[in-house]
Amino acid sequence: MSVVAQQCFPGRTLRHIPALESEVQGESLHALQKTPTAVISLQAAKKGYGWIFPKQQGLSLGVGEFVRGIKRPKQSFRDFIEQEPMLSGLSIPVPLGYPIPIASAQTYRSAHAWAGKLVRGRIMLVGDAGHLVDPLLGEGIYYAVRSGQLAAKSVSEMLCNPLARQLSDYETLVANEVGPEFRVAGRLGKIIYGLPRSTHRWAGQQFPGAYQRVLHRYCEVLQGKGTYQSLWNRIFHRLNWPFAKKKHS
């Protein structure tokens, strides 16, 4: 948790999810290394996911959980490294724990729910410190960079015209740009994490092509090539298309 947020924004009760991550070091220890391939497993956690990200000098892997429990995510991490075929034969170091400060339901429901949560006086919170983390996948790098850009824009405009601008405009900028994305991500999270792991396995086996296309769309969102809003619209369109076709036939 951000020390600045704790000291300067007392009383902020926002949501964290637990995650465990381990780093495997070595130049040529895995087929994934030096490739653009990343593994995201929705079967790795009861309500969460596991990941394997290749690096030139090793692998980064871990598990994030969207539920609380004494044995979570430790048990999920153990299950992941034991059951994931891509990790077979590797010696995995003891993982480190991290609290991921995801956007809470109260944050992304209202377009202006950030009021008073990101700006106080001359202090502005960006990225993880402001809990600007994707509530579906816990991804925060993009939002850290983007919120930093929005904060800089607000400061620049205030300095250019101090009578017409104030730093609180930053909250409005974040709400207008990030809020819609987080709202859709929250809806998708309820659907995806509300299903048992057996359902994901069944879907992957029965509809492998469609299941892989959905995962591919997730990866495009992570790469900045798509948005949660476009993903949601595509899913909504596909779900309604058979009914619309029947209605007009």
C-alpha positions in Angstrom: 0.0 0.0 0.0 1.3 3.5 -0.9 2.8 5.3 2.1 1.8 8.6 0.6 -1.8 7.5 0.3 -1.8 6.2 3.9 -0.3 9.4 5.3 -2.1 12.0 3.2 -5.4 10.3 2.5 -6.4 8.7 5.9 -9.5 6.6 6.0 -9.3 5.2 2.5 -10.8 1.7 2.7 -10.2 0.3 -0.7 -10.0 -3.3 -1.8 -6.8 -5.4 -2.1 -6.4 -8.9 -3.6 -3.6 -11.3 -2.6 -1.0 -12.4 -5.2 2.0 -14.6 -5.1 4.9 -14.2 -7.6 8.1 -16.1 -8.2 11.1 -15.4 -10.5 12.9 -18.3 -12.2 16.4 -17.2 -13.3 18.4 -18.7 -16.2 19.3 -18.0 -19.8 17.9 -21.1 -21.5 15.7 -22.9 -19.1 12.4 -22.8 -20.8 10.9 -22.9 -24.3 8.9 -19.8 -23.6 12.0 -17.6 -23.1 12.8 -15.1 -25.8 9.4 -15.5 -27.4 6.3 -13.2 -27.4 4.2 -16.0 -25.8 2.7 -15.5 -22.3 0.5 -18.0 -20.4 -2.6 -16.9 -18.6 -4.5 -19.7 -16.9 -8.1 -19.2 -15.6 -7.9 -22.7 -14.1 -5.0 -21.9 -11.7 -7.1 -20.3 -9.0 -10.6 -20.8 -7.7 -11.5 -17.2 -8.5 -8.5 -15.7 -10.1 -5.8 -16.7 -12.6 -2.2 -17.7 -13.0 0.4 -16.3 -15.3 3.8 -17.1 -16.8 5.6 -14.2 -18.5 8.9 -15.0 -20.4 12.0 -12.8 -19.9 15.4 -12.9 -21.5 17.0 -14.2 -18.3 14.1 -16.3 -16.9 10.4 -16.4 -16.2 8.0 -14.5 -14.0 5.1 -16.6 -12.7 2.4 -16.3 -10.1 -1.2 -16.5 -9.0 -3.7 -13.8 -8.1 -6.8 -14.5 -6.1 -10.1 -12.5 -6.1 -11.3 -14.3 -2.9 -10.1 -14.3 0.6 -9.1 -17.4 2.6 -6.4 -18.7 4.9 -5.0 -21.1 2.3 -5.4 -18.8 -0.6 -3.5 -18.0 -2.7 -0.8 -20.3 -1.3 -2.7 -23.5 -2.2 -3.5 -22.1 -5.7 0.1 -21.3 -6.3 1.1 -24.9 -5.3 -1.6 -26.3 -7.5 -0.5 -24.1 -10.4 3.2 -25.1 -10.4 2.3 -28.8 -9.9 -0.4 -29.0 -12.6 0.7 -26.5 -15.3 2.5 -28.5 -18.0 4.6 -25.5 -19.0 6.3 -25.5 -15.6 7.1 -29.2 -15.6 10.6 -30.0 -14.5 11.4 -26.4 -13.3 12.7 -25.6 -9.8 10.4 -22.8 -8.6 11.8 -20.5 -5.8 9.6 -19.6 -2.9 7.1 -16.9 -4.0 6.7 -13.5 -2.5 3.4 -12.1 -1.6 1.9 -8.8 -2.9 -1.4 -7.0 -2.1 -2.8 -5.7 -5.4 -4.8 -2.5 -4.9 -7.6 -3.1 -7.4 -10.5 -0.7 -8.1 -13.4 -1.4 -5.8 -17.0 -1.8 -6.8 -17.8 1.6 -5.3 -15.1 3.2 -7.4 -16.2 2.0 -10.8 -20.0 2.2 -10.5 -20.3 5.9 -10.6 -18.6 8.2 -13.1 -17.5 10.6 -10.3 -16.9 8.1 -7.5 -13.2 9.2 -7.3 -14.1 12.6 -5.9 -11.8 13.3 -3.0 -10.0 10.0 -3.4 -7.2 11.1 -5.8 -6.5 14.7 -5.0 -6.0 16.5 -1.7 -4.5 19.9 -1.8 -1.3 19.7 -3.9 -1.1 15.9 -3.7 -2.3 13.6 -6.5 -2.4 9.8 -6.5 -1.6 7.9 -9.7 -1.4 4.2 -10.5 -1.4 1.7 -7.7 -1.4 4.5 -5.1 -4.8 5.6 -6.3 -6.1 2.0 -6.7 -6.2 2.5 -10.5 -5.8 -1.2 -11.1 -8.0 -3.3 -13.4 -10.6 -5.2 -11.3 -10.7 -8.1 -13.7 -7.0 -9.1 -14.2 -5.3 -6.9 -11.7 -3.2 -5.2 -14.4 -1.9 -1.8 -13.4 1.0 -0.8 -15.6 -1.0 0.8 -18.3 -3.2 2.7 -15.9 -0.1 3.8 -13.9 1.3 5.3 -17.1 -2.0 6.8 -18.3 -3.0 8.3 -14.9 0.5 9.9 -14.7 -0.1 11.5 -18.1 -3.5 12.7 -17.0 -2.0 14.1 -13.8 0.7 15.9 -15.8 -2.0 17.4 -18.1 -4.0 18.7 -15.1 -0.9 20.3 -13.5 0.2 21.9 -16.8 -3.3 23.3 -17.5 -3.5 24.7 -13.9 -0.1 26.4 -14.3 -1.1 27.9 -17.6 -4.4 29.2 -16.3 -4.6 29.0 -12.5 -7.8 31.0 -12.3 -9.7 28.6 -14.5 -8.3 25.3 -13.5 -7.6 23.3 -10.4 -6.0 19.9 -9.7 -9.4 18.3 -9.0 -9.9 18.2 -12.7 -7.6 15.2 -12.6 -10.3 13.2 -10.9 -12.7 14.0 -13.6 -10.3 13.1 -16.3 -9.6 9.7 -14.7 -13.3 9.1 -14.1 -14.2 9.8 -17.7 -11.5 7.8 -19.2 -10.8 4.9 -16.8 -14.2 4.6 -15.2 -16.1 3.1 -18.1 -13.3 0.5 -18.6 -13.3 -0.5 -14.9 -17.1 -0.8 -14.9 -17.0 -3.3 -17.8 -14.1 -5.1 -16.3 -16.1 -5.4 -13.1 -19.0 -7.0 -14.9 -16.8 -9.4 -16.7 -15.1 -10.3 -13.5 -18.4 -11.3 -11.9 -19.2 -13.5 -14.8 -15.8 -15.2 -15.1 -14.9 -15.6 -11.5 -18.5 -16.5 -10.6 -18.0 -19.8 -12.6 -16.3 -22.8 -11.1 -13.0 -23.9 -12.6 -14.7 -27.0 -13.9 -16.8 -24.8 -16.2 -13.7 -23.2 -17.7 -12.3 -26.7 -18.3 -15.5 -27.8 -19.9 -15.7 -24.7 -22.1 -12.1 -25.2 -23.2 -12.7 -28.8 -24.2 -16.1 -28.4 -25.8 -15.5 -25.1 -27.6 -11.7 -24.9 -28.0 -11.7 -22.4 -30.9 -14.2 -20.0 -29.2 -12.4 -20.3 -25.9 -9.0 -19.5 -27.4 -10.5 -16.5 -29.2 -11.8 -15.1 -26.0 -8.4 -15.5 -24.3 -6.8 -13.8 -27.4 -9.1 -10.8 -26.9 -8.0 -10.6 -23.3 -4.4 -10.5 -24.4 -5.2 -7.8 -26.9 -6.7 -5.7 -24.0 -3.5 -6.2 -22.0 -1.4 -5.2 -25.0 -3.4 -2.0 -25.5 -4.8 -3.2 -28.8 -8.4 -3.3 -27.5 -10.6 -2.2 -24.7 -12.9 -3.9 -22.2 -15.8 -1.9 -23.7 -15.1 -3.2 -27.2 -14.7 -6.7 -25.8 -18.0 -6.4 -23.9 -19.8 -5.1 -27.0 -18.4 -8.0 -29.1 -19.6 -10.6 -26.5 -23.0 -8.9 -26.2 -23.4 -8.9 -30.0 -22.5 -12.6 -30.3 -24.9 -13.6 -27.5 -27.7 -11.6 -29.1 -27.0 -12.5 -32.7 -28.8 -15.9 -32.8 -31.9 -14.3 -31.2 -31.8 -11.3 -33.6 -31.5 -13.7 -36.6 -34.4 -15.7 -35.5 -36.5 -12.6 -34.9 -36.0 -11.3 -38.5 -36.2 -14.7 -40.2 
